[in-house]
């Protein structure tokens, strides 16, 4: 059993997994691009089916000329707080394998991109930052804004920043600004059978 960050695991996992969470309160401070690239470098070392590495990361740093464009591509409820992040990243995955399998659709591209996101979130925490993944993005507008080919899928957005006091958030988001708990492991891991619950 491990206890950290007002969370408790059933088994003795590394505290890093409990310390990683998805806050919304960010300071807005500038992140050095080399620090962000270190976080993205860790992400791109994620495991990948047939080493296809389908993930792509499109990013902007707070204060850059692209910042407003990136913020505008979030749904409004996420714009409210993510505008104070240090960086915004859009995760895209290649949905066709290319030469490896004669252009057939990849079954695991989203799975692989999700693994890269997990690595990104853990490296952000190791680097003194937090990463908050978002499904609330304007998927089709992102496709158009960055001229992303149809063979790629816009997966998610990620806000990266340093933790601020929750008082910077709206009242609604202040109430949500706590590390979330998880279901018991017995509700998601089944030996020798599947249980829909």
ABEGO torsion letter per residue (X at the ends): XBBBGGBBBABBBBAAAAABBBBABBAGBBBBAAAAAAAAAAAAABBBBGGAGABBBBBBBBGBAAAAAAAAABBAAAAAAAAABABBBBBBBBABAEAAAGGBBBAAAAAAAAAAAAAAAAAAAAAGBBBBBBABBBAAAAAAAAGBBAABBBABBBBBBBBBBAAABBAAAAAABBBBBBBBAAAABBBGBBBBX
